[in-house]
Amino acid sequence: MCLAIPVKIEEIIDAETAIADIGGVRKEINVALITDLSVGDYVIMHVGYALNKIDPEEAEKTLALFAELDELSQQQAIEASQ
């Protein structure tokens, strides 16, 4: 199974490289497949490659769902250890 996640572009280094915010971690990613990229854009990233731009609202919704899943997972781990 493959998972592509939304990430926010924080800095553009050159035509092929940018810095993205991935859950609070800044990481260099390849953006060679994206045209007209700007700081603040959201892209779908898979294994370090930006595949396409996405709507900021949809990106925020998806990231909120990931955060909710993480919180539920942590709660279940705490309950299981008791």
N, C-alpha and C positions, 0 to 999 in steps of 0.2 A: 504494500500500500504506500502511496506517495502522498505527501501533504505539502501544499503550497500555502504560505501564510501572507497576510497583508503586513507590509512594513512601510514606515514613513521615511522619505528621503530627507536627511539632515544636512548633507553637504554633497556637492558635485565636485569630484576631483578632476575628471577628464571625460571624454566622450564614451569611455567604456567602464568607468569606475565611479562609485558614489559611496557615501557613508549612510547607512540606514539605521534607524532605531528599531531594534528587534526586542520588544519586551523590556525596554530600559537599557539594553546593551547596544552600544554602537559598533557596527561591523561593516567592513568594506565588502561591497557586493558588485557583481558585474551587471552593468546596465546597457550593454551594447545593443540589445534588442529593442530598446525603448527610444522613440524619437520625442523631441520637445519635452524633455524631463526638466522639472523645476524643483527647487527646494520646497518642501512641504507637500509634494505629491505623494500619494500612496501607490505602491505597486504590489503585485503578487510576486513573492519570491519563492523559488524552489532550489534547494541545494546551492545557494549563493548566487543564483541568477534571477534577475528581475525579468518576468515574462511579459507583463503588460500593466498599464496603469489601471487603477480602479477608482470608483467613486468614493470620496472621503467618508460619506455617511455610511456606506456599506462596509467600508474598512473598519470604522469605529464600532459598528454593530458586531462584526465578526470578532474583533479584539475583545469586546465586552463579553461575548459568549465564551471565549477562551479563558478569560479571567474568572468567570463564574464556574466553569468546569474545574479549574485549578482549585478554587476555594472549596468546592464540593468534594474533590478528591482529598484535599488536606483534612477536611472534617471527617471523612470516612476513615482515613488513616488513624486519626486520633481516637475515634470511637472503637476501631478494631484493636487498638493497643491497650484499651482499658479493661 
